[in-house]
Amino acid sequence: MSVHSQSAAQAASYEAAAPQFPRHVVTAVIVSHDGARWLPDALSGLLGQERPVQNVIGADTGSADDSARLLTEALGDERVLHLARRSGFGTAVDEAVRAAPVLTPDDLPYLKRPSGWDPVTRTWHDEAYDMPELPHGEPVQWLWLLHDDCAPAPDALAELLRVADASPSTAVIGPKLRSWYDRRQLLEAGVSIARSGRRWTGLDRREQDQGQHDQVRAVLSVSTAGMLIRRDVYEQLGGFDRRLPLMRDDVDLCWRAQAAGHQVLIAPDAVLRHAEAASRERRPIDCVGRSVAGPHRVDKAGAVYTLLVNARGAVLPYVLLRLVLGTFLRVLAYLVGKVPGQALDELAGLFGVLLRPGRIMAARRRRGKPAVEASELRPLFPPPGATVRATVEQVASNFAGRAAPDASAGGRHGAVESGPGDDDADFLEVEQFARLKRMARRPAPVLFAVLLLVSLIACRGLLGGGALTGGALLPAPGEVSDLWARYFHGWHDVGIGSTASAPPYLAVVALVATVCFGSTGFAVTLLLVASVPLAGLTAYFASRPLVTSRLLRAWASVAYAFLPAATGALAGGRIGTAVLAILLPLMARAAIAASGLRLAPGVRPSFRAAWAYALLLTFTTAFTPVVWPIAVLLGLGLLVLRFLDGNRDKIVAYLLRFLAVVVSPMVVLAPWSLSLLTEPSRFFLEAGLASKPGQASWLDLLGFSPGGPKAYGSVLLLGVVLAALGALLRDERQRAVRTAWVASLVGLLFAGLANGSGWAGPPALVYGLALLCAAAIGAEGIRTRMMALGFGWKQPVAVLIALAAALAPLWAAVGWMIGGAAGPVERRNPEQVPAFVAEESGSADRPRTLVLDGDAGHVAYSLVRGSGARLGDADIAAEAGEDSRLNDVVAHLVAGSGADQTDRLGGYAVRYVLVKDGAPREMGRILDATPGLTRMSQEDGSALWRVDRRVSRVAIVSGSGGGTAAEPVAVAADPVDAHTKVPAGPGGRVLRIADAADEGWQATLDGKPLKPVTVDGWAQGFELPASGGRLDLTHESPLTHTLWMTAQGLLAVVLVVMALPGRRRDVDDDLPEEGLAAVPAQPVEGEGRRARRLRAAQEAQAAAAPEAAVPGARDGADPVADPYAAAAQQADPYAAQADPYAPAGHDPQYAADPYAADPYAAGQGVPQQAVPGMPQQQPYQDWQGASQPDPYGAAQYGQQYPPAYQADPYAQHYGGAYDPYGYGQQQPYGDGTAYDGMPHEGAADGTTHDGSYREPRRDGSDQQ
């Protein structure tokens, strides 16, 4: 017996009125699982349909709450199935369909021809017999699938059947889904699946429903929440796949329907609210496995299974490959984002399907060959690159933060006007002026633009062709692969060769060059030329917790950017100091956060701040190692301060954070960092060539100048020092001022130490930044403090100090622009030897050049390969140390002693000797007199000599003669390896390589390994047999080096992950923005922006708690925010439109439990009014909760005379709270014809002028 069926006896007593779309017979199936929270609304929406269903079956899958009881009370015990708790949604639907009978015209008399007998007039009407037996046509059986957490609008079923009636070939129709809480937020309007497995809705996050998707169109799939599917199609497809107990079962079913030749449409006028309880973790998932599974894992497994069993055979390998690669990329992204649980879910979901290939093959056999071509379904899938663009937009929005409401409300689907009208012109002018005011309030972009302009003007001589070189900077290699090779290879062809560790800053520069599309020259130019504006920008952002005045922050940032150490680093080619200038403000802010100096006593700082500090310290140590001992000394001072302050119970926590900070750089940068510990003087070196010591006096260091080109200080900078001294006189914030002064004194101390062995730029930056911080703190509020004092000498002195401090950066900027930034560093040809020498060095002999320089009392030399040294070679040479034998050769050469100098030079494969301009003239006269050297030319003041003998990097010499053999046989070689044929010769021969001996050298002759030997006490050699053959010479990096490099990369990734922000506390994503604000703030430790904001919100809530009590809150219970309260207060231009789904009001007594109130109960909303001219029978009384013994009164399904079949049963109206924004009979005036559709709807919803729907095409070509 159906909901609205009647017996034959009843049909004889009166004529049954046909419902709207009478030939469509609908059986509703509602499945519940721990859904008592949403089930009352779902049942009210189902039983309150304007076009009722003909039958309804409920299925409860072992709910632990009141869901089963609510279903039984609403539908009757005979209409509710009770299944096991592990039953999936598809299983429940299959059982419900099996239990639901197919209703025939015998069960629904209105489907048959009416009787000719009129019982009122007691007469016969012969015209009734002229009608066909089934006047409405053959009945079409439909299944309407509902979740317990979805509530359909009153006209949802009618709109679904309207589309079904207009499109007879349609098999599946779905509604438009909106959020349960934010009732204007779109969740789905049709759904598809990407090749990566992503569920694709084509909607923006939190996209609002403004009618932008209100077109009846073909889609790949619709959600099972509100899905209307033909019963014969459902049975033909075999129902849901039991391998998909939850999630992606809708896509699989609709995909199979599409493959079978059926059509799937979306009916946007049918609206359902959906809570998405399972996917948002509002209830457990018990139908997958023996334990509760997470929604991410279930969704991933469902996506993989759906793609593999439904994809065409031709694209199956591509789909599988993309699934595997995409999964591992997402796993890496989740690990970086500190979401290891979702990373494990990704792997478990993927391999949980792939490790069961038998299930996949069986499912593919059941589906068989598709009945439609793949090209017909292709438009229903996301276009290529759509998911990538969506991911990029999501990541960009996360970094950009929350946009302004006026900028983000429209989304990408917002309407665009062609232009402003006359009435809008004045408004737009005001809006543009407001935009300028907003830019003025955010001076960071303006500050960066001004600093960049000043830097470009000053660096005009450093832009153009050639390579940046000079000073401490060596030219960068031409290819980014050369940079990576210099860092990762175990053997470096520098000098006589070395296995020393490459400096870690090469990896950072290589990474920047990789981001810059492989341009190494642009990467170096960017780090140098943009160092000044980037330093000012980072200083501005880092100073936000320091002072609140934007003007003071801008001044301090500009002053920091134009410190002599920053401009001198650019002129001297000191890339290490330039990078430090960019990162030092961020590192200082992270250090303050990690130290907890700004936290209340007893509050521990967050470990993430310590890891962020460790990450920045690791980067800066790679370029300027001196910052590490500075950080260690300051950290030890902080530990002592914490111990003396009485925080002895927290000393262990601070000690752990201190160890994490100081140990991380040494571990990540090992083994290079270990040489710093064994030779502490190397801490005062930095990236590039070493500098001359003692370039600055103590007065220069006190004035922020480390000495060197373009690093001149100014008398005006003394104003900054005096301002920092004046900050010590301030009564408040003394801890911050004293901390800045301690850091400045430590920086000044290390500047003095570094000045004795090299350049003092890095510690001078620390000194200058700390004093600027102290000056900024002291200057904040100075006007108020000066006005509170009587006029005297203090005011003029303060004005003079402020004037000097303000003019100092301006004076430095003007002087820098006029004088230019070019100094020793310049842009020129990177070749350090004549062009023909560089060309000849690439020949098979691989000859080298000895470059001499120096003065009367000192000689400097370098052994050059190729066209000259490159970035990183000086650091590797310094790490390897000097070669005493080569020192002896050079000393004898410039002294003119001995006649065998050319033979000894040949042993090092030296073919040319170059004396640079500026060297003593006596050196040239000695070389002219040296036998075996011939002067070649003199160019740009440099002189060149050639060795008069055949030299080669790899040669065959006699065993007895060793390196002094008269006629060595040259062997063709590459820069490191050699692969060639050697001729046969006498026994006792030795293959000599003009590189330092090392265990990594390996040589084979026709595949047979050769015995290694050491030649001349330093060179690598191999014993050769008398026979010839193919020679293969290689250098293999030791296993320890490979392990170090691998561990270093993994530790760097771990350090980056630890420094990144963690995942925020989960909040219901579909809550409106006001609802999110209503979530109580939780106490969060740390110094981040979010931590401070949450602490402030918590304090505000605590202060407001005694003044306002939460209505309905019980003693000892936490008040629950009403999710509808915030939504009702939203000022929205769409709030006044007719909304059939407007939320009803809530009684204050239900504030503690927002789901205890019934929005459909009489009296909950607007007081009930009678509809004039309409009968007042109520076939379904208002839902009154589970305590109602007879929730539907006399309208029980099993009764003999259901009141639903009165003389005009569909002229009824449902009692209770009417909807003031409803349509037709829902409206307070009760005019059933009030809503007939707006005149313009014919073009908007796809109908023709006669009201029928056009038949959509499968390929979507009819959609505009």
RAQUISUL-V214736 format. One record per backbone hydrogen bond with DSSP energy under -1.0 kcal/mol. NH is the residue of the N-H (numbers start at 1). CO is the residue of the C=O. E is the energy in kcal/mol with one decimal. If there is no record, write none. Layout:
NH|CO|E  NH|CO|E
This chain:
3|54|-2.2  11|7|-1.7  12|8|-1.5  14|10|-1.8  24|21|-1.4  25|140|-2.9  27|142|-2.3  28|55|-3.1  29|144|-3.1  30|57|-2.2  31|146|-1.9  32|59|-2.7  38|35|-1.3  39|35|-2.4  42|38|-1.9  43|39|-3.0  44|40|-2.3  45|41|-2.3  46|42|-2.1  47|43|-3.0  49|46|-1.0  50|154|-2.8  54|26|-2.1  55|26|-1.4  57|28|-2.8  58|79|-3.2  59|30|-2.3  60|81|-3.1  61|32|-2.3  70|66|-2.5  71|67|-2.4  72|68|-2.4  73|69|-2.6  74|70|-1.8  75|71|-2.8  76|72|-2.2  79|76|-1.4  80|77|-1.3  81|58|-3.0  83|60|-3.2  87|84|-1.6  89|245|-2.2  92|88|-2.2  93|89|-2.4  94|90|-2.5  95|91|-2.3  96|92|-2.2  97|93|-2.8  98|94|-2.2  99|95|-1.7  100|96|-1.7  107|104|-1.2  108|104|-1.7  111|108|-2.1  112|109|-1.6  113|133|-1.4  118|123|-3.3  122|118|-1.7  123|118|-1.0  125|116|-2.9  128|125|-1.1  129|126|-1.4  130|127|-1.1  131|128|-1.1  137|134|-1.8  140|23|-2.9  142|25|-3.2  143|229|-2.9  144|27|-2.6  145|227|-2.8  146|29|-2.7  151|273|-2.2  153|271|-2.7  156|153|-2.0  159|155|-2.2  160|156|-2.1  161|157|-2.7  162|158|-1.6  163|159|-1.7  164|160|-2.1  165|161|-2.8  166|162|-1.7  167|163|-1.6  170|167|-1.9  171|263|-2.3  172|263|-1.7  173|228|-2.8  174|265|-1.9  176|270|-3.4  177|188|-2.6  178|272|-3.1  179|185|-2.2  180|274|-1.0  182|1070|-1.1  183|181|-1.3  185|182|-2.0  186|207|-3.2  187|177|-3.0  188|177|-1.3  189|190|-1.0  191|221|-2.8  192|200|-2.7  194|198|-2.5  197|194|-2.0  200|192|-2.2  207|204|-1.6  209|184|-3.7  214|211|-1.2  215|213|-1.9  219|264|-1.9  221|191|-1.5  226|145|-2.3  226|224|-1.3  228|173|-3.0  229|143|-2.5  230|171|-2.3  231|141|-2.4  234|230|-2.4  235|231|-2.4  236|232|-2.3  237|233|-2.5  239|234|-2.4  244|241|-2.0  252|248|-2.0  253|249|-2.2  254|250|-2.5  255|251|-2.4  256|252|-2.1  257|253|-2.0  258|254|-2.7  259|255|-2.5  260|256|-1.6  261|258|-1.6  262|257|-2.5  265|172|-2.5  266|217|-1.9  267|174|-3.3  270|267|-1.6  272|176|-2.3  273|151|-2.4  274|178|-2.6  275|149|-2.5  280|276|-1.9  281|278|-1.5  282|277|-3.1  293|285|-1.7  298|294|-2.0  299|295|-2.7  300|296|-2.3  301|297|-2.6  302|298|-2.4  303|299|-2.4  304|300|-2.4  305|301|-2.4  306|302|-2.5  307|303|-2.2  308|304|-2.4  309|305|-2.0  310|306|-1.2  311|307|-2.1  319|315|-2.6  320|316|-2.6  321|317|-2.6  322|318|-2.6  323|319|-2.3  324|320|-2.2  325|321|-2.7  326|322|-2.7  327|323|-2.0  328|324|-2.1  329|325|-2.1  330|326|-2.3  331|327|-2.6  332|328|-2.1  333|329|-2.3  334|330|-2.9  335|331|-2.3  336|332|-2.4  337|333|-2.3  338|335|-1.3  339|334|-3.2  343|339|-1.5  344|340|-2.4  345|341|-2.0  346|342|-2.3  347|343|-1.9  348|344|-3.0  349|345|-2.9  350|346|-2.0  351|347|-2.7  352|348|-1.9  353|350|-1.0  354|350|-2.4  355|351|-2.0  356|353|-1.6  360|356|-1.1  361|357|-2.5  362|358|-2.3  363|359|-2.2  364|360|-2.1  365|361|-2.1  366|362|-2.1  367|363|-1.6  368|364|-1.5  371|259|-3.2  378|374|-1.2  380|377|-1.6  381|378|-1.7  386|383|-2.1  389|385|-2.5  390|386|-2.4  391|387|-2.3  392|388|-2.5  393|389|-2.6  394|390|-2.2  395|391|-2.6  396|392|-2.8  397|393|-2.4  398|394|-2.0  399|395|-2.0  400|396|-2.5  401|397|-1.4  408|404|-1.5  409|405|-1.3  428|424|-2.5  429|425|-2.1  430|426|-2.2  431|427|-2.5  432|428|-2.6  433|429|-2.1  434|430|-2.3  435|431|-2.0  436|432|-1.9  437|433|-1.9  438|434|-2.3  439|435|-2.1  440|436|-2.1  441|437|-1.7  447|443|-3.4  448|444|-2.5  449|445|-2.4  450|446|-2.5  451|447|-2.5  452|448|-2.5  453|449|-2.2  454|450|-2.5  455|451|-2.5  456|452|-2.5  457|453|-2.1  458|454|-2.4  459|455|-2.4  460|457|-1.1  462|459|-1.6  467|828|-2.9  469|826|-2.7  470|473|-2.3  472|572|-2.8  473|470|-2.0  484|480|-2.1  485|481|-2.4  486|482|-2.4  487|483|-1.5  488|484|-2.6  489|485|-2.6  492|498|-2.8  494|492|-2.2  497|494|-2.2  498|492|-1.7  506|503|-1.6  507|504|-1.1  508|504|-1.1  509|505|-2.6  510|506|-2.6  511|507|-2.2  512|508|-2.4  513|509|-2.6  514|510|-2.3  515|511|-2.0  516|512|-1.8  517|514|-1.1  518|513|-2.2  519|516|-1.2  523|519|-1.6  524|520|-2.2  525|521|-2.3  526|522|-2.7  527|523|-2.2  528|524|-1.7  529|525|-2.7  530|526|-1.4  531|528|-1.1  534|530|-2.2  535|531|-2.2  536|532|-2.1  537|533|-2.1  538|534|-2.6  539|535|-2.1  540|536|-1.8  541|537|-2.1  542|538|-2.6  543|539|-1.4  544|541|-1.2  547|543|-1.8  553|549|-2.1  554|550|-2.4  555|551|-2.3  556|552|-2.8  557|553|-2.1  558|554|-2.4  559|555|-2.8  560|556|-2.2  561|557|-2.4  562|558|-1.6  563|560|-1.5  567|563|-2.0  568|564|-2.6  569|565|-1.6  570|566|-1.3  571|567|-2.0  572|568|-2.4  574|569|-2.4  575|573|-1.3  578|574|-1.8  579|575|-2.1  580|576|-2.2  581|577|-2.4  582|578|-1.1  583|579|-2.1  584|580|-2.7  587|583|-2.6  588|584|-2.6  589|585|-2.2  590|586|-2.4  591|587|-2.3  592|588|-2.2  593|589|-2.2  594|590|-2.6  595|591|-2.1  596|592|-1.1  597|592|-1.1  599|596|-1.0  603|600|-2.0  611|607|-2.3  612|608|-2.6  613|609|-2.3  614|610|-2.4  615|611|-2.4  616|612|-2.3  617|613|-2.5  618|614|-2.0  619|615|-2.0  620|616|-2.4  621|617|-2.3  622|618|-1.6  624|620|-3.5  627|624|-1.7  628|625|-1.5  630|626|-1.4  631|627|-2.4  632|628|-2.4  633|629|-2.5  634|630|-2.3  635|631|-2.4  636|632|-2.4  637|633|-2.0  638|634|-1.9  639|635|-2.1  640|636|-2.1  641|637|-2.3  642|638|-2.8  643|639|-2.0  644|640|-2.3  645|641|-1.8  647|642|-1.8  654|650|-2.2  655|651|-2.3  656|652|-2.4  657|653|-1.8  658|654|-2.4  659|655|-2.5  660|656|-2.2  661|657|-1.9  662|658|-2.4  663|659|-2.4  664|660|-1.2  667|663|-2.2  668|664|-2.9  669|665|-2.2  673|669|-1.2  677|673|-1.2  678|674|-1.8  679|675|-1.6  682|679|-2.2  683|680|-1.9  684|681|-1.3  685|682|-1.5  687|623|-1.7  689|472|-2.0  694|755|-4.0  701|697|-2.2  702|698|-2.3  703|699|-1.4  704|701|-1.6  705|700|-2.8  711|708|-1.4  717|714|-1.2  718|715|-1.7  719|716|-1.9  721|717|-1.3  722|718|-2.6  723|719|-2.2  724|720|-2.3  725|721|-2.0  726|722|-2.5  727|723|-1.2  728|725|-1.2  729|726|-1.5  730|727|-1.3  737|733|-1.8  738|734|-2.9  739|735|-2.3  740|736|-2.0  741|737|-2.2  742|738|-2.6  743|739|-2.3  744|740|-2.1  745|741|-2.5  746|742|-2.2  747|743|-2.3  748|744|-2.5  749|745|-2.3  750|746|-2.3  751|747|-1.9  752|748|-2.0  753|749|-1.9  754|750|-2.9  755|751|-2.0  757|754|-1.2  758|754|-2.2  764|760|-1.6  765|761|-1.9  766|762|-1.6  767|763|-2.4  768|764|-2.6  769|765|-2.8  770|766|-2.2  771|767|-2.0  772|768|-2.2  773|769|-2.1  774|770|-2.1  775|771|-2.6  776|772|-2.5  777|773|-2.4  778|774|-2.4  779|775|-2.0  780|776|-1.2  782|779|-1.9  785|781|-1.8  786|782|-2.6  787|783|-2.2  788|784|-1.4  797|793|-1.8  798|794|-2.6  799|795|-2.2  800|796|-2.5  801|797|-2.7  802|798|-2.5  803|799|-2.6  804|800|-2.6  805|801|-2.6  806|802|-2.2  807|803|-2.3  808|804|-1.6  811|807|-3.0  812|808|-2.3  813|809|-2.4  814|810|-2.5  815|811|-2.5  816|812|-2.1  817|813|-2.4  818|814|-2.4  819|815|-2.6  820|816|-1.9  821|458|-3.6  823|825|-1.1  825|571|-2.1  826|469|-3.0  828|467|-2.2  832|867|-2.8  838|834|-2.4  839|835|-2.3  840|836|-2.2  841|837|-1.8  842|839|-1.1  843|840|-1.7  848|909|-2.8  849|864|-2.4  850|912|-2.8  851|862|-2.7  852|914|-3.4  853|860|-2.8  855|858|-2.5  860|853|-3.7  862|851|-1.6  864|849|-3.1  868|865|-1.4  871|475|-1.9  873|870|-2.6  876|872|-2.1  877|873|-2.7  878|874|-2.3  879|875|-2.1  880|876|-2.4  881|877|-1.7  887|883|-2.2  888|884|-2.1  889|885|-2.0  890|886|-2.4  891|887|-2.5  892|888|-2.3  893|889|-1.9  894|890|-2.5  895|891|-1.3  897|892|-1.5  904|900|-2.0  905|901|-2.5  906|902|-2.2  907|903|-1.4  908|905|-1.1  909|906|-1.8  910|905|-2.2  911|848|-2.5  912|848|-1.5  913|945|-2.5  914|850|-3.0  915|943|-2.9  916|852|-2.5  919|916|-1.6  925|921|-1.7  926|922|-2.0  927|923|-1.9  928|924|-2.0  929|925|-1.3  933|930|-1.4  934|946|-2.2  936|944|-3.7  939|942|-2.0  942|939|-2.3  943|915|-2.3  944|937|-2.2  945|913|-2.7  946|934|-2.7  947|911|-2.9  948|932|-3.0  949|947|-1.9  953|845|-2.9  955|992|-2.6  956|969|-2.7  957|990|-2.7  959|988|-1.1  962|958|-2.1  964|961|-1.8  965|962|-1.3  969|956|-2.4  971|954|-2.7  973|844|-1.6  974|977|-3.0  978|1033|-2.2  980|1031|-1.7  982|1029|-2.8  985|1026|-2.8  990|957|-2.8  991|1022|-3.6  992|955|-3.4  993|1020|-3.1  994|953|-2.7  995|993|-2.0  996|496|-2.9  997|1018|-2.4  1001|998|-1.4  1002|1034|-2.9  1004|1032|-1.8  1005|1008|-2.7  1006|1030|-2.8  1008|1005|-1.6  1010|1003|-2.8  1013|1021|-3.4  1015|1019|-3.0  1018|1015|-1.8  1019|1015|-2.4  1020|995|-2.1  1021|1013|-2.6  1022|991|-1.7  1023|1011|-2.4  1024|989|-2.3  1029|982|-1.8  1031|980|-3.9  1032|1004|-2.3  1033|978|-3.6  1034|1002|-2.8  1036|1000|-2.6  1042|1038|-1.7  1043|1039|-2.5  1044|1040|-2.4  1045|1041|-2.6  1046|1042|-2.4  1047|1043|-2.7  1048|1044|-2.7  1049|1045|-2.2  1050|1046|-2.3  1051|1047|-2.8  1052|1048|-2.2  1053|1049|-2.1  1054|1050|-2.5  1055|1051|-2.5  1056|1052|-2.2  1057|1053|-2.6  1058|1054|-2.7  1059|1055|-1.6  1060|1056|-1.2  1071|1068|-1.3  1076|1072|-2.0  1077|1073|-1.8  1078|1074|-1.1  1079|1076|-1.2  1092|1088|-2.3  1093|1089|-2.2  1094|1090|-2.6  1095|1091|-2.2  1096|1092|-2.4  1097|1093|-2.4  1098|1094|-2.4  1099|1095|-2.4  1100|1096|-2.4  1101|1097|-2.4  1102|1098|-2.5  1103|1099|-2.2  1104|1100|-2.0  1105|1101|-1.1  1108|1104|-1.6  1113|1110|-1.7  1117|1114|-1.8  1128|1124|-2.1  1130|1127|-1.0  1135|1132|-1.9  1137|1134|-1.2  1142|1139|-1.5  1150|1147|-2.1  1151|1148|-1.9  1156|1153|-2.1  1161|1158|-1.4  1164|1161|-1.9  1174|1171|-1.7  1188|1185|-1.1  1193|1190|-2.0  1195|1192|-2.3  1196|1194|-1.1  1199|1196|-1.1  1205|1202|-1.8  1211|1208|-1.9  1222|1219|-2.0  1226|1223|-2.6  1227|1224|-1.7  1230|1227|-1.7  1234|1231|-1.9  1241|1238|-1.8  1245|1241|-2.8  1248|1252|-2.9  1251|1248|-1.6  1254|1246|-1.5  1260|1257|-1.2  1263|1260|-1.6
